[in-house]
Each structure stands twice: as C-alpha cells, then as structure tokens.
Amino acid sequence: MELSNLRNSGLDEVVMKTGKAAGIGLASGTVWGGVVAMHFNGPHVGSNVKYPELVRIGKVSGNYAASFALLGATYVGIEQSLENCRKKKDYINGAVAGFTAGATVLGFRARSLPTAVLSGCAIALTSVLLDVTGMKTTDEEAKTGKAHH
C-alpha cells in the first residue's frame, strides 16, 4: 500500500469511530433526557402551547442528546486522531481527549472557565483511570480475544 492509502484508511477509521460515538451519544442522551424531564418538574411551557409537557420533554431530551453526541464525538475524534498521529495507544491520548472534550463541550455550555477546567479534568481523570485499570469495552475485548465470562 502506498502512503496516501494508509493515511486515507486511518482517516476513514477516525471518521467512522467518531460517527459511531456521536450516534451512541445522541441515542443515550435522548433516553437520559427523557428520564430527567419526566422525573423532575422543570419550568413549564406556556399555556397556549398544545401538549406543553411533551414540548418540555422534547426540549430537555434534545438538549441532553446534543450534549452527549458532541461530548462523545469530540472525545473519540481527538483520541483516535492522537493515536494515529503518535502511533501509540496509551493513557495520554485519553487524557488529552477527555480534557479537551470536557472543557470545550461542558465548559462552553456553562460559559464558565472554572467549570470548563473542572469538567475537562474530571473527564480526563476518568479516562486515565479506565485506561490504567485495564477496563475495556466489549468491542476491545472481542478484538484482543481476552473476554472475561
């Protein structure tokens, strides 16, 4: 294979994994947003709207879905890009991706620098702990053949 084909295959893999993460984040955010909206009594929608509670649940679910999708896509996109650039798969990729995803997505949403830094640190720490302790997803276990049953 020539070098340009190797680069394109690496880029295709990054785009595919980022798309998967965004889709999973969108689906899980929608479900979690629906649960949160039904459990807590939030601000009610105006009385001139037909089905006001349904509108409120839709808005809350959409907000959570967008946040989860952006968070997942940012994390996976940066982690996979770093892995391709550095040619290493280690905890540093996850730490940088976690900090960047937490700081940008959650920090921008809160419009607060301290919140951005704390969110980034929290997600980076979580990623490092998962990497260091060896916790893997079922997809990674299937690829390495070390599934624990």
Disulfide bonds with the S-S distance in Angstrom:
none
